[in-house]
Amino acid sequence: MRKKKKFREKQPEPSRRGRTTWWWATGLLLVAALCGYGGIHWTQQQADKAARTANDQGEALRAKGELEEAVRLFQKALEERPDFAKAWSNLGVVYTMQEKFPEALDCFDKALDVEPGLFEARIGLAITHEKLGNFPEAETQYKRALKLRPDFAEVAYNLGWLYQQEGLLDEAATYYRRVLQLKPEFIQAMANLGYVYHQQEQLHEAIEVYENAIVISPREGPVFQRLGWSYMALGDHPKAREAYEQAMSLGIANARDFRDLGSISEQEGNLESARMYYQRAIEMDRKYGDSYYRLAALLEKLEEDDDASALYQEAIALDPDHASAHYNLARLYIRQSREEGHRLMQAFQDIKSYEKNLKARKRAVSRNPRDPQAAYELGMVYFERGRFTKAREVFEKVVKLDPGFAAAREKLEQIKQVN
């Protein structure tokens, strides 16, 4: 007996409409997802574009000097893109220009958090620390900037200038020479290198640098002036006169220059010309005591003792540590049998002792310019003499070198109380 076949119940196929509905629904989900992704991407692109546009506009306004509006645009760029390192750096630059240094530091730090290799932010950070008097940090940031761009002469120049201001003359000379290797015609670096050599009493080297600068740029009045200083220190008076006169023809002169010309004329025996130069020096700077002293000494030679006495007194009033003015006035009074002469002669002896001590301490600082103890001892020479302005400058430098130097901070507080 045949078994009956069992027939499976045929499952109904989905209708064409059903299949269409299913695929349509799936497609709808995919389209929705893709549209969502594309919308996010499009929004980000729009924000980036808006941020770049605002930043570019801010840069243009900064170049025109419209700083407040530039700030607004850089801030707008950062609202669109908070991680826009260039906008943070640009905002920091404007704050530096406005002398809002704490705000500038914050901006440069944020720029470098996002992009540590951003050269402009690194330089901005160095300059801002320099403006705030943070020498160690400024030095560090300039060196980091130079690592990013070793051939950037202007950064090496800034570092040289930083060292020069701090009295670190060897380091300053090193970086100025580096600048001139990169840019042989960088006149300001040449002028500063020459002056560093002058301060180091390397007068022949200073003169060589100045004369090379003049060959490159023959109308640099300040370079002729400094050349005159070096020739004068060397004792080459004819060349000093020539350099001073050239500087004056270019509109550069100060009381010291006229004083030197007066001294040259006096040594040449042209006393009336010397008198004229000394008087001109006094007219240019009525607080420069040495000009009064020089004119007084000349008048004493001409036996105009009353006028000489008054000028010596003026020199001492302006510069209480002017040893030669004390000595000459003491000698004049003793010759006139005036008792004040002996008191002034004792003051002269005290000043000479002070000068000797001062010279020794300055020499110690020049040998070890980063030694806070050497600087502190120099400050104490000024402090004990009552020269509180000079003392404050030195003690402030000590604190920069060593923020924990309690004795220097104590002296600064005492000076503040005195003032």
URJO-V377803 format. One record per helix or strand of 2 or more residues. SS is the DSSP state (H for helix, E for strand). FROM is the first residue (numbers start at 1). LEN is the number of residues. If there is no record, write none. Layout:
ss->SS from->FROM len->LEN
ss->SS from->FROM len->LEN
//
This chain:
ss->H from->16 len->49
ss->H from->67 len->14
ss->H from->85 len->13
ss->H from->101 len->14
ss->H from->119 len->13
ss->H from->135 len->14
ss->H from->153 len->13
ss->H from->169 len->14
ss->H from->187 len->13
ss->H from->203 len->14
ss->H from->221 len->14
ss->H from->237 len->13
ss->H from->255 len->13
ss->H from->271 len->14
ss->H from->289 len->13
ss->H from->305 len->14
ss->H from->323 len->13
ss->H from->340 len->28
ss->H from->372 len->14
ss->H from->388 len->14
ss->H from->406 len->13
//
